[in-house]
Amino acid sequence: MAAKDYVIERLKSLLRDAVNDRKTGASEIRRMRMHGYIDGYMQALKDAGICTKDELTAVIAELRKLGTA
């Protein structure tokens, strides 16, 4: 379970970085690369059976509720 907790925290960190990039005016190329990286990371988590789609959606919803995504 510790590995799952780690990847969830890593995903949250990536999502926060993406939001921060948007807020600080990072280049479009950097932002699109980050979005692609996050999409791939989430797909890999699903494909490996580490997380379900509902779990990933809950992570995003949690961060949106806190105003960080």
N, CA, C and O of each residue as an XYZ file, in Angstrom:
276
protein
N       0.816     -1.196      0.000
C       0.000      0.000      0.000
C       0.862      1.263      0.000
O       0.435      2.305     -0.498
N       2.050      1.176      0.546
C       2.921      2.348      0.583
C       3.261      2.822     -0.814
O       3.373      4.026     -1.049
N       3.427      1.894     -1.748
C       3.732      2.271     -3.131
C       2.564      3.041     -3.745
O       2.770      4.020     -4.463
N       1.358      2.603     -3.466
C       0.183      3.296     -3.993
C       0.086      4.703     -3.414
O      -0.211      5.659     -4.130
N       0.337      4.820     -2.124
C       0.319      6.141     -1.489
C       1.357      7.057     -2.135
O       1.103      8.241     -2.357
N       2.522      6.496     -2.431
C       3.586      7.282     -3.057
C       3.160      7.793     -4.436
O       3.345      8.971     -4.742
N       2.596      6.920     -5.262
C       2.233      7.357     -6.619
C       1.089      8.355     -6.595
O       1.027      9.242     -7.446
N       0.178      8.227     -5.631
C      -0.907      9.202     -5.498
C      -0.341     10.560     -5.095
O      -0.739     11.586     -5.646
N       0.579     10.572     -4.144
C       1.198     11.838     -3.739
C       1.995     12.449     -4.888
O       1.999     13.667     -5.069
N       2.668     11.602     -5.661
C       3.413     12.095     -6.831
C       2.468     12.711     -7.841
O       2.775     13.757     -8.414
N       1.320     12.084     -8.073
C       0.324     12.626     -8.995
C      -0.184     13.976     -8.492
O      -0.322     14.918     -9.272
N      -0.455     14.069     -7.221
C      -0.914     15.348     -6.659
C       0.144     16.428     -6.865
O      -0.181     17.567     -7.200
N       1.386     16.074     -6.668
C       2.480     17.023     -6.871
C       2.546     17.484     -8.325
O       2.713     18.672     -8.598
N       2.415     16.549     -9.245
C       2.431     16.900    -10.672
C       1.269     17.825    -11.027
O       1.441     18.787    -11.775
N       0.095     17.530    -10.489
C      -1.070     18.371    -10.764
C      -0.890     19.775    -10.183
O      -1.253     20.766    -10.816
N      -0.331     19.851     -8.985
C      -0.066     21.171     -8.393
C       0.942     21.946     -9.230
O       0.787     23.150     -9.436
N       1.971     21.263     -9.711
C       2.960     21.920    -10.576
C       2.318     22.451    -11.849
O       2.650     23.544    -12.308
N       1.404     21.682    -12.418
C       0.726     22.110    -13.641
C      -0.109     23.360    -13.388
O      -0.126     24.279    -14.207
N      -0.795     23.392    -12.259
C      -1.595     24.572    -11.917
C      -0.680     25.770    -11.680
O      -0.971     26.880    -12.125
N       0.416     25.541    -10.983
C       1.364     26.620    -10.716
C       1.950     27.169    -12.015
O       2.117     28.379    -12.167
N       2.261     26.269    -12.949
C       2.774     26.712    -14.252
C       1.774     27.624    -14.952
O       2.145     28.637    -15.545
N       0.503     27.249    -14.876
C      -0.533     28.069    -15.515
C      -0.615     29.437    -14.837
O      -0.701     30.465    -15.509
N      -0.588     29.443    -13.513
C      -0.717     30.695    -12.769
C       0.481     31.624    -12.952
O       0.336     32.846    -12.926
N       1.668     31.035    -13.139
C       2.876     31.855    -13.256
C       3.220     32.211    -14.697
O       4.210     32.893    -14.960
N       2.389     31.738    -15.628
C       2.597     32.111    -17.018
C       3.704     31.341    -17.725
O       4.392     31.890    -18.586
N       3.877     30.087    -17.371
C       4.880     29.257    -18.045
C       4.537     29.145    -19.525
O       3.387     29.334    -19.922
N       5.525     28.843    -20.321
C       5.305     28.759    -21.768
C       4.284     27.676    -22.106
O       4.118     26.699    -21.376
N       3.615     27.876    -23.219
C       2.606     26.919    -23.679
C       3.231     25.538    -23.903
O       2.620     24.515    -23.591
N       4.430     25.518    -24.436
C       5.109     24.242    -24.689
C       5.335     23.496    -23.375
O       5.081     22.295    -23.288
N       5.808     24.202    -22.366
C       6.044     23.560    -21.061
C       4.734     23.037    -20.480
O       4.688     21.928    -19.949
N       3.688     23.823    -20.577
C       2.393     23.413    -20.022
C       1.835     22.200    -20.743
O       1.314     21.288    -20.102
N       1.934     22.175    -22.050
C       1.421     21.032    -22.814
C       2.245     19.772    -22.540
O       1.697     18.673    -22.460
N       3.556     19.935    -22.398
C       4.408     18.792    -22.056
C       4.000     18.232    -20.692
O       3.903     17.017    -20.522
N       3.763     19.109    -19.733
C       3.360     18.678    -18.392
C       2.017     17.948    -18.444
O       1.840     16.924    -17.783
N       1.075     18.469    -19.225
C      -0.229     17.809    -19.338
C      -0.079     16.420    -19.954
O      -0.727     15.470    -19.516
N       0.770     16.304    -20.965
C       1.011     15.003    -21.577
C       1.645     14.033    -20.608
O       1.297     12.853    -20.583
N       2.570     14.523    -19.812
C       3.237     13.687    -18.812
C       2.226     13.187    -17.785
O       2.231     12.011    -17.422
N       1.365     14.080    -17.323
C       0.348     13.710    -16.334
C      -0.632     12.703    -16.925
O      -0.982     11.719    -16.273
N      -1.072     12.940    -18.146
C      -1.987     11.995    -18.802
C      -1.357     10.617    -18.907
O      -1.999      9.611    -18.607
N      -0.105     10.570    -19.330
C       0.591      9.295    -19.454
C       0.778      8.616    -18.110
O       0.640      7.397    -18.006
N       1.087      9.387    -17.087
C       1.279      8.851    -15.738
C      -0.019      8.222    -15.238
O      -0.019      7.120    -14.689
N      -1.124      8.939    -15.438
C      -2.413      8.420    -14.993
C      -2.796      7.160    -15.779
O      -3.323      6.209    -15.201
N      -2.537      7.148    -17.072
C      -2.843      5.964    -17.880
C      -2.009      4.773    -17.426
O      -2.510      3.652    -17.349
N      -0.742      5.016    -17.128
C       0.130      3.936    -16.653
C      -0.360      3.379    -15.317
O      -0.306      2.170    -15.091
N      -0.833      4.246    -14.443
C      -1.372      3.785    -13.161
C      -2.592      2.897    -13.370
O      -2.758      1.879    -12.698
N      -3.436      3.294    -14.306
C      -4.621      2.477    -14.615
C      -4.212      1.157    -15.260
O      -4.693      0.097    -14.860
N      -3.326      1.214    -16.256
C      -2.912      0.011    -16.981
C      -2.221     -1.002    -16.077
O      -2.372     -2.211    -16.259
N      -1.469     -0.510    -15.111
C      -0.756     -1.399    -14.189
C      -1.661     -1.938    -13.076
O      -1.250     -2.794    -12.293
N      -2.882     -1.433    -13.015
C      -3.807     -1.879    -11.985
C      -3.528     -1.287    -10.614
O      -4.021     -1.785     -9.602
N      -2.738     -0.224    -10.584
C      -2.403      0.420     -9.310
C      -3.566      1.274     -8.826
O      -3.869      1.306     -7.633
N      -4.215      1.966     -9.759
C      -5.343      2.830     -9.430
C      -6.470      2.598    -10.430
O      -6.237      2.221    -11.578
N      -7.678      2.829     -9.975
C      -8.825      2.763    -10.872
C      -9.132      4.170    -11.382
O      -8.631      5.164    -10.856
N      -9.955      4.227    -12.404
C     -10.366      5.519    -12.945
C     -11.067      6.347    -11.863
O     -10.860      7.556    -11.770
N     -11.885      5.701    -11.058
C     -12.597      6.407     -9.985
C     -11.636      6.975     -8.943
O     -11.853      8.075     -8.434
N     -10.595      6.244     -8.629
C      -9.602      6.739     -7.666
C      -8.872      7.960     -8.221
O      -8.642      8.932     -7.502
N      -8.512      7.906     -9.490
C      -7.819      9.041    -10.107
C      -8.741     10.255    -10.194
O      -8.315     11.387     -9.963
N      -9.990     10.012    -10.523
C     -10.963     11.097    -10.582
C     -11.138     11.726     -9.198
O     -11.284     12.943     -9.081
N     -11.123     10.906     -8.166
C     -11.254     11.413     -6.792
C     -10.064     12.301     -6.419
O     -10.235     13.306     -5.730
N      -8.870     11.937     -6.866
C      -7.676     12.754     -6.594
C      -7.842     14.134     -7.219
O      -7.578     15.151     -6.577
N      -8.275     14.163     -8.462
C      -8.463     15.438     -9.159
C      -9.561     16.254     -8.478
O      -9.408     17.459     -8.278
N     -10.658     15.602     -8.124
C     -11.764     16.301     -7.455
C     -11.310     16.893     -6.119
O     -11.686     18.011     -5.766
N     -10.501     16.135     -5.384
C      -9.993     16.617     -4.095
C      -9.159     17.886     -4.273
O      -9.324     18.851     -3.526
N      -8.272     17.883     -5.256
C      -7.430     19.049     -5.488
C      -8.239     20.243     -5.985
O      -7.954     21.386     -5.627
N      -9.237     19.977     -6.802
C     -10.107     21.075     -7.274
C     -10.870     21.686     -6.110
O     -11.031     22.905     -6.033
N     -11.341     20.835     -5.203
C     -12.080     21.312     -4.039
C     -11.207     22.214     -3.176
O     -11.680     23.197     -2.604
N      -9.926     21.866     -3.090
C      -8.979     22.671     -2.321
C      -8.510     23.908     -3.080
O      -7.851     24.782     -2.516
N      -8.857     23.971     -4.367
C      -8.473     25.120     -5.170
C      -7.064     25.058     -5.708
O      -6.496     26.081     -6.092
N      -6.484     23.848     -5.739
C      -5.121     23.720     -6.235
C      -5.042     23.032     -7.592
O      -3.951     22.781     -8.103
N      -6.182     22.732     -8.168
C      -6.182     22.123     -9.512
C      -7.379     22.597    -10.294
O      -7.560     22.201    -11.445
